[in-house]
């Protein structure tokens, strides 16, 4: 399978940092894009300037300091193998930090190492603070699979049915708000979804009014309570929805978990 028009753009390169790309792994959006051989990477890669868009044409696109990678970042802050972008079977794309020393941020949130995260249009990666990569055109990206499974819990997007441990015959249908709530929690795992993100996903709602925010949090509490009760009947040995309390700069919300 070849990646279908996944367009990337390096939007920021820190001073004195060189970025180069393997020519057979990409196709420039603009055929006239200035690119020249980069002697610092053994003449196997093309020097890449910021704000030059390119399409990825390989199933697994690797990023790191080593010249074995498709995208090479010549910085001591970047690990030899830092990150990879992977094509999924459902025409979606995932990104995974492969154990970097200085970490990776996706849309301002730190990635847990060796966990896969779905890419969305206009998302941005920040690698150790020295290079930013934006996903420009993800028309074929993140096509939600008909059914998602996390920790043995299955959720069908087609009919909003949920079941556990493969027991589809015992499944039950969720309301629209319950489906959107649980879907976002499963999508965000292992991170939590904030109250604001859940409100936006369920009601397309955002407000700076304290009273409105309290009403939204109360409504989310009731959705979480109903879901816990329904899931408890289907799988009494586990609790899948965890409340995340506000702590310092961390916003409160809910998290999908099995404990």
N, C-alpha and C positions, 0 to 999 in steps of 0.2 A: 504493500500500500504506500502511495506517495502522498505527502501532506498537500492538501488542497488550499493553495493561496493563503497560507499563513504569512501575513506581512509583519515584519519587525522593523523597528527603527531605533538606533542608538541615539538617544536625545541628549545625553550628557556624558562627556568624558573629562575626568579631572585633569588638571594641568600635568604635563610631563608623563602622561599615560598613553601607551600605544595600544590600539585595538585593530585586530586584523581578522579576516574571515577566509575560510577555505572556499575557493571559487566554485568547486563542484558541488558544494552543499547549499548554494543559494543562487538566486537570480535577481539582479537589480531591477527595481521597479522602473527606473529610468535607465534605458540602455546607455545613455550618455553620461551616467554617473561617473565622476572622476574616481578611478581606482588604480593604484600602482603597486608593483611588487614591493613587499616589505622585507628588506634584508634581515631585519631583526628576528624574523621567524623562518629563516632558511629558504626564502623565496617560494614557499609552499602556500602562502596566504596573501591576500590582498589587503593593503592598508585601508582602513575604514575611517571615514570622517563622520562627525556627528551630523544628524538630520539627513542621512542618506537611507532611504527605505529599500528593503530587499525581501523577497519571498524565500521561505525555507522549502527545500525540496528533498528532505531526507526524513525518515521515520523518527529518528532520534537525533536531536541537535544538541551537541555538547558545548559547554562553555567553561573555560578555565584558563589557568596560566600556562599549562603545558601545550606544546605545539601539536599534540595529538588531538586537540579539540577542534571543533568546527569554527568556533569563535574564540580567539586567543586574546586575553587581556594581560598585558605586560605590566603587572603590578604585584608587589610583594603581599598586598592585602588580599589578593585573589588566590584561592587554593588551586593546586595543579588541576584537580577535577572539582569544579565548584557547583555546577548546575547543569541540568539537562531538560529539554523540552521534548515531550513524548507524544506521538500520535496515538489516539485511542481507537478502539474498534468501532466506536459509534460516531466517528468523524469529529470527535472533540479533541482537545489538546490539554495535556497536563504539564505542570512544571514541578520539578523536584530538586531540592537542595541535596546534593550527594555527599554531605558531610563536610561542608566548608568550615574553615576556622573562624571567619569573620562574619558569616551569615548572609542571608538574602531577605529582602523585604518585598512583599507583593502588595501594592496599593497601601503602603505604610505599615503593614503588619508583618512581623517576623515569621518566616516559614520554619516549621519544625523539620529537622533533618530527616531525610528519607521518607517523607510523607508527600503524596501527590496532591496537587491543588489544581482545580480547573482554571483555565484561562478565560477571561472575558474581554470583549471589545474595549479598547482604550485603557486596559490595565497596564500597570507599569511595574517593572522589576527594578530594584536598586541593589546592586551587588557591592557589598562592603563599602558603600558610600562613594565609590570611585567611578562607576558606570551605571547609567540608567538606560533601560531598554523598554520601549513602549510597543504594545501590540496594536497596530493601526487598523487592520482590516481582518476581522475574525468572522466573516459571514458564515463560514462553515464550522465555526468553533463553538464549543459547548452546546451541541445539540443534545438536550437532556434525554437520557435513555428512558425507554418506556418504564423500566423498573430499576430502582436503585436498592442496593443491599448494603447495610452496615451492621456489624455485630449480629448477623443473623436476622435482623429486622428488615423486611421487604416492603417497599412502598411503590405502588403502581401510579404513575402520573396519568395513565390513560383513564382510569375510573376512580382514582383517589382511594384505592383499597390498600389496606396494610395487613400483613400477616407475619408470623414469626416462625423461625426454624423450618422453613419450607412448607408449612402447613397452610397452603393457599385456600383449602376448603374451609378453614376456620377464620378466614380473613373478615374484616369489617370495613365499611366505607366511612371515610372521614368527611366532615363538612369542608367547605372551601377554605375557611380560615384555619381549621386544624391541619389541612393538607399543606397549605402555604407555610404554616409555622413549622411543622415537622420536616418538610422538604428543605427549608433553609437551614435548620439545625443539622440535618444529615449532610448537606452540601458543605457546610462550614467545618464539620468535624475535621481535626481535633480542636479547632478554635471555637469560641462561643459566638453567638449572634447577639448583638446589643438590642436593648429595647427599641432604639431608634430604627435600627435595620429591620427588625421584625415588623414594626409599625408601617414602615415604607413598603415592605414586601406584601403585607396582608391588606392594608387599606390605602396604600400610596399616600400616606399621611406623614406630614412633618410639621411641627409647631414649636415655637419658642415660648409659648405660654405655659407656665408651670401647672396650672389647673388642667389644661388639655393633656399635658404629658402624664400627669397623675392618672387621668381617666384612661389613657392608652395603656399605661402599666397595669392598671387594674384589669382591663380587658385581656391583656396578655396573660396575667396571672390566672384568670378563669379558663383561658384556652389551655394553658399548661396543666392545670388541675384536671380538666376533663380528659386530656390525652393521657395523663398518668393513670387515671382510673380505668380507662378503656384498655390501655396496654397492660395494666396489672392483671386484668381478667384473662387476657391472652397469654401472658407470660408472668405468672406470680412470683417467680424467683428473682426477677431483675427489675430495676428502675432505670428507664432509658433517658429521662429528662432531668437534667441537673440545673438548679438555680445558681447563677453566678452573681455574687454580691458585688456592688461597687466598692472598689478599693483603690484609694489614691487616684491616679490618672486612669485606671481601668474602669470602663463603663460597665454597669450591670446588664444582665440579660439572662439568656438560657443557653445550655450546651447539651448536645447529644452525647450520651455516655451509657455504659452498661456496668452497673455496680450493684 
